[in-house]
Amino acid sequence: MNRLGALLPADRPVLLDGGMGTLLQDSGLEAGVPGELWNLENPDAVRAAHAAYADAGARLLTTNTFGGTRPRLDLHGLGDRVGEVNRTAAQLARSVADEHGLLVAGDLGPTGELLAPLGTLTREDAQALFAEQLTALVEGGIDLVLVETLSDLGEADAALAAAREVAPGLPVAVTMSFDTNLRTMMGVRPGDAVAHLAAAGADAAGANCGRGPEEMEIIAAEMAQARTDDILLVAQSNAGLPQVVGDHFEYDATAGDMASHATRLARLGIDLVGGCCGSTPAHIAAMGAALVPG
């Protein structure tokens, strides 16, 4: 049986959470400050964001560690605090999840470095970076691993290898961003990604971020056609596209738009449905309400 499926409720789709950055910015996170720093300096705000998604009906909370690899933390002078940042993030999510009976996904975003031959990062180096981050997330008490917003299947393979090394008993979901003419920046098609990730041992594969619900549904349909074995499928769209409103950006998909989107994803057979950039607890609550049978 699929290891992730064994952890999840029987009713599908299972509702995931949404964007973290939006909520932290609303709480006062300044532009240019990494959200991961608030795991250490403003843990109450991070905990409140998790609690808002729990109250909205999410069955899984994602750690605030998207930029938690050493190269990305190095950009903000935090590289020597990789363990502290990630372990604390997992503990914060765990504290809220335990209050609500939910699961915690340890979030691994892209390293920010290109793999050879396009860049200088070897696959072994990438695996080591992911393993360092994941070790701390496991210490903090995660239930599963979520690798998201990737464009390179080589980087996905490195993350999967790190999970086998550090957390062999935990399920792993990998999602990619197909935002370049329905391909990733590296030219990967949705169906090819699902086939590759299934063969590589991922428990779930899918798409996140992107250009909004309409394109996500096209991508989800391609993924569904490529489904193999018992792999689960994931879709977490941005809440539309960002629009300039006054002195800030707002995403143009309403909670109602995302609710309708969730029902269409369910008809396509997607197993885990949530949101990404611009999505809020209001979006997630509307999606959850739309997914309730009857």
N, C-alpha and C positions, 0 to 999 in steps of 0.2 A: 504494500500500500504506500502511496505517496506520503512522505514524512510530514510535509506541511499539511496535507489534507487531514492527517490524523490529529493535528492540533486544532483544526478549525471546526466551527459549528457545521452541522450537516446542511443547513439551509444556505443556498448560494444564490446570488453572489454574497460574499462576505464584505462588509463595509470597512474600508480603510480610513485613515485620517487624511488631512489635507496639508496645505503649505504651512511651514513654520515661520519663515522669514516675515511674511505679512503680519502675523500676530506680534512678533517681537518688535517690528518697526512701529506698530501701533502702540506698543508699550514704551516706546522711547528709544529703541536701538537706532543709533545714528548711522547715516550713510557711511560706508567704508569700514565700519566696525564689524568684525565677523560675529555672526550669531553664536558660534561655538564658545566665544569668550564669556557669554552670559551664563553658560553652565557653571562657571566659577564665580562670576561677579554679580549676577542677578538671578540666582536659581529660582527664586519665587516666580519670576516672570515666565521662565521655561516651564515650571511645574503648572502654572496657571494655563498655559497654552495646551499642555497635555490634558489637563482637566476639562478644558472647553471642548476638546474633541471627544473625550470620554462621555461627557454629558450630551454631545450631539449624536451619540450612537455608534462611534467607531469601535470596532472589535479588536483593533490592533493599533498600538501607539509606536511611532517611529522616533528613534533617538535623535536629538539635535546635534548630529555629527556629520552632516553632509560634507563639510569641508574639513574633516577631522584627520586626514592623512598628514604625515609630516611635511611634505612639500607645500601643501596649502596652508598649514599653520605657520610654516616658516615665513610666509609672506607678511605675517602680522607679528613676528617675533615670538611665536608661541610653539615653535617646533620642539623645544625641550620639555613641553608639557603635554605631549601627545597622550600619555597614559592617563594623566590627571583629567584632561578635558573629556576623554571618551568614557572613562570609568564613571566619572561624576554624571555625565549625560545619561548613561544607562541606569544609574541609581535613581535619578530624578524620574525618568519614565517608569521605572519599576515601581516606585512608591505610589504613583497614580494608578498604574495598571492593577496593582494588588488591591487597591481600594474598590475597584470596579470589576474585578475578575477578567482582566483583559490580557492580551499577549503584548510582548515588547519585541520590536524588530530593531536590530542594530544596523544603523544606516552607514553604508560605505558609498561615498560619491567617487567620481573619477579623481585620479591623482593630480590632474592638472598638467601632467607631463605626457609628451608623445612617446609611444614605444618605437623602438628601432624597427625598420630602417628610417622611418620618417623623423624620429627623434633619437635621443641618446639613452632613453630608459630601456633596460633589458626586461624581459618578462620575469626573470628571477628577481630583479630589483623591485618590480611592481608587486610581485608576490610578497616580498619582505615588507614593503610599506603597508600593504593591506593586513598582513599578519600582525604587525605591530599595533595597528589600530584595533583590530578585531580581538586581540588578546585582552586589551583593556575593556572592551565592550562585554566580553564574556565574563570578566571579573565583576562587572557591574550588574550582571544578571539578565542578559537578553535571552529570549526564547528562540529566535531565528535570526537569520542574516538577510538584509535587503541591500543589494547592490544596485544603484540606480543611476540613470542619466548617462549611461555609457554610449560611446559611439564606435568603439573598437572591440571586436570579438576577442582579440588577443588580451586586452585588459580584463575582459570578462573571464577568460580562462585563468588569468593570474589571480583574480579575486576568488574564483572557485577553488583553485589550488590552495590559497591561503586558508579558506574555510575548512578544507579537508585536513590541513596541517594543524590548525589551532582549535577548531570546533567541529570535529568529525561527526558528532552526534546531532548537530543542529541543521534544520532545513535551510536551504538557500534559495532566495528568489532573486532574479536578475532582470532589470528592466533597462531598456535602451531608449534613446530619444531620436525619433524618426522625423526630424524637422527640416530636412532638405529634400524636397520633392518626394516625400514619403520614404526616404532613406535616412540613415544616419549620416553624420558628417563624413564618415569613412565609406559610405556607399552601401551599407548593409541594408537589405530588405527585411521587412517584418517576418515573412515566412521563413527566410533563411536563418534569421536569428533564433526563432523558435526551434527549428530543426537542430541547429548547432548546439544550443544551450541544453536541449533535451539529451543529446548524445554526450554532452560534457558532464552531465550529472546534476543539473539544476533541478530543484523541485518545482519551481515556478519560473515562468518567463513572461515578459510582456513589454509594455511601453509606458513611459511617463513623460511629463513636460510637453513639448511639441507646440503646435499652433492652434490648439483649441479642440472642442468636442467633435466638430464635424470631421476633421482630419483623423482624430483618434478613432472614430468609428470605422473609417476606411481601413486604418491600420489594424484594428481589432478583428475585422472580418478576415483580413489576410492571415493574421495569427491563428484564428480559429480553423481556417482551412489547412494550416500546416501542423496542427496539433498532433503529437505522436505520443504513444504509450499513455501514461497517466499524468503527464505534466500539467500543472495548473497554469491558467492564464491570468495576467494582471493588466489593468488599465488605469492610469492616473493622469488625467488630462489637466493641463492648465485651465483656469477659469477664463477661457477665451484669450484674447490678445490685450496687451497693455495699451491704454490710451492716456494721453496727457490731459489731466484735469487740474487746472490751476497750476500749483507748484509741485504736483505729485502725479504718479501713475495710478490708474485704476484699471482693473481687468473687466472686459465687457460682457462676460457671461454671468447672468444672474443665477440666483439659487434655483429658480424655476427651470432655467436652461439646463443646469447641471442635473436636475432631477430627471428631466426628460431624457437626457443623455444616459443616465444610469439605467433607465428601463430599456433603452436600445442596446446597451452593452449586455444586459442580462439576456435579452433575446438572442444575442450572438453567442452566448455560452461562456462569457467571461466569468471567472471564478472569484476574483478579488477586484473590487471597484473602489476608487477613491479620487482624490484630487491632488493637484500639484500647485505650481506657482499661482498666486492670486486667489486660491480657494481658501475659504474660512470655515469655521464651525457651522455657520449658517448654510453654506453650500452643502456640507457633509450631512447636516440634519435633513435637508430637503431631499438629498439623494437617498438617505436611509428610509425616509417616509415613503418615497416612490417605490422602493424595493420591497416593502412589506406586502406579503401576499394578500390579495383581496382588496 
